[in-house]
Amino acid sequence: MKRRKDGRFQTSFTAQNPLTGEKSRHYVYADTEEQLAIVLARKEKEAEDVTAYINGVISFSEWCAECLKVKQENGASEVTIESYQRCLNNHVFPFLPPNMRLADVKPFHIKSILQRIAGKRTKEYAYAILKTIFSEAVFEGLLSDNPCSHVRKPKAEAAPAAFLPPDVFHLIIESVKDSIFYYVFLLAFYTGCRRGELCALRWSDFAESKRTLKIDKAMKETKALGLHEGNAKSRHGVRILPLPLPAVELLIKWREKLKAILIDKALPFDENGYVFRSPKFWDKPLPPTAITRKMSALRSELHLPSRTCMHSFRHTHATNLAAQGIPSKKLQMQMGHASAAFTLDTYVHSSPDLTAGVAPLIEKMSEVYNKD
């Protein structure tokens, strides 16, 4: 420490760049020796914090929070972030020492965590989250190796939503004929929309003359924000859907019925208002969870297959379009997916209709190959 000609006190300290290893000298100044000591301590602490962060002294929980923050800034939905956080809170954090360093989490810790999780899907989900978190740490230079690379990935067979054959479809539709769900389910069948997309629909999204429906948002529900309108699931989910005539007529019929309901409730009809409303609060949008609860009740009442759910309408829509010979790229765009392969592999179910008409094509092929 020395006193400068201007009367201030000066000292310095050396800090090492944790990424490059390069050392550099930093100077600090203050009007008094006491102030200089305070400033010096603060600057050294800041340098130590950076070094500690890069070298993995940051705790595992702190790094998880940082990762989730970055994911949200990069476009992950609030629902996804809340789901990640819930999985970490329920299945990971309780089984690690408090404030455990990121660098101290080893493969055996991860194996121990996974062994405690009963559900196969939850186990697979927890593994995927952990692998993502440690991958980010490796990318940032905090770790040299991802501990999940030394843990076998749990495998869970994903059970798709059940396909609805005509008899089951009509059973469901007839059971809700006098309710709002009649219109919700039929529109899902005609368009293949997700439940959140249907709940976020506004009348301004319906172009009656063009017979189209604009999909560019989704209704979501989280603990932090409650029921709210958010972005579409991905950029591929933003699309303009062509509507068959029965869907147009369905929406027109529902609009007139909704107007009558709102008049009875002394509520105004807004051309930019939500298409589907909560039966409990007609001035508010229909929550996606209300659809899920209704389908769960129907599954029990009608003794439907276990995987029958709202998403079954979406799977049925895709399977029927595929059976009609729609090109895979068009089907992908209709469904709002990132790839045609995902649409075909996940949403198109095995059906006799898919192989209908194949035999005559094989005969034509045989004629060409069997010419003498």
Secondary structure, 3 states (H helix, E strand, C coil): CEECCCCCEEEEEEEECCCCCCEEEEEEEECCHHHHHHHHHHHHHHHHHHHHHHCCCCEHHHHHHHHHHHHHHCCCCHHHHHHHHHHHHHHCHHHCCCCCEHHHCCHHHHHHHHHCCCCHHHHHHHHHHHHHHHHHHHHCCCCCCCHHHHCCCCCCCCCCCCCCCHHHHHHHHHHCCCCHHHHHHHHHHHHCCCHHHHHCCEHHHEECCCCEEEECEEEEEECCCEEEEEECCCHHHCEEEECCHHHHHHHHHHHHHHHHHHHHCCCCCCCCCECCECCCCCCCECCHHHHHHHHHHHHHHCCCCCCCCCHHHHHHHHHHHHHCCCCHHHHHHHHCCCCHHHHHHHHCCCCHHHHCCHHHHHHHHHHHHCCC
